[in-house]
Amino acid sequence: MSNDLIQFVQQQESMFLERVCDDKVKFATESQFAIQAFQGNKFLADTARKNMASLQNAIINVASIGISLNPANKHAYLVPRDGKICLDISYMGLLHLAMSTGSIMWGQCKLVYTNDQYQNQGLDKAPTHSYSAFGDRGNVIGGYCTVKTPEGDYLTEEMSLNEIKKIEQSSKAKNGPWKTHWSEMARKTIVKRASKYWPKVERLDAAIHNLNTDGGEGLQDRNTETVDVTPCFTSQLDEITQQLQRIGRTEKQLIEKLIPKLIGRTVNELPELTSDEAIKVISNLEGLGNA
């Protein structure tokens, strides 16, 4: 891997520290995990090099969600999808966030097969699920997520195979993770639906929003249009100012002429930009020569 990608990752420290929400998630550690991922996957590195803005956004999401890229934990990964770098969060990562933020005390998610013995025990009780771990369990017929609340109660959400398939069919990513990691995606789908009934925590909501939009799952929500309104960072505004000085343009010219074309709306001043919009502006300015 060339030094340019390593340098770019290291340059994201100020924005990472601006957004990080969990003191246990350290930039020095997470940047090293990211670099290791690029060193072990040429396609991932090539995708990042072609779309640095998406890499920057993924790194920011690691900080704002407060989740680690440590491969040993299997909570979150940087993955290449549709020409960009996405932060993918596993169902184990979602359960970890829910537990670490106090939304739940404990949780698990499992798939149920035709030869399993599964029994719902009613409200506030964990279901019973027995099976032969090393025998023929048959085909998947559904799945469930059971969590224990801070009050000591049990909540169980169940989804049939047909319900899971409907979510799969709503994904625009036809050749994405549903094809390569179906069981993981099925369990993630169950956890995401179950989380709607848990006490709300911002980090878990942010993680699910990321998966539904920037995470590359391509889910189409027919009822709600989700828009990322994360405000731009001070460091992003500084970068825009530096780029304007480099090309000899004024902030007024940027606001009146370029920004409406780039983001499809008008702003009165630069701090009104969202973080994603600022990334687009910076990327465009970097491609412009001197005036």
Secondary structure, DSSP 8 states (H G I E B T S, - for coil): --HHHHHHHHTTHHHHHHH---TTS-HHHHHHHHHHHHHT-HHHHHHHHH-HHHHHHHHHHHHHHT----TTTTSEEEEEETTEEEEEE-HHHHHHHHHHTTS-SEEEEEEEETTSEEE---TTS--EEE--TTS---SEEEEEEEEE-TTS-EEEEEEEHHHHHHHHHTBS-TTSHHHH-HHHHHHHHHHHHHGGGS---HHHHHHHHHHHTTTS--B--SS-------B--HHHHHHHHHHHHHHT--HHHIIIIIHHHHHSS--SSGGGSBHHHHHHHHHHHHT----
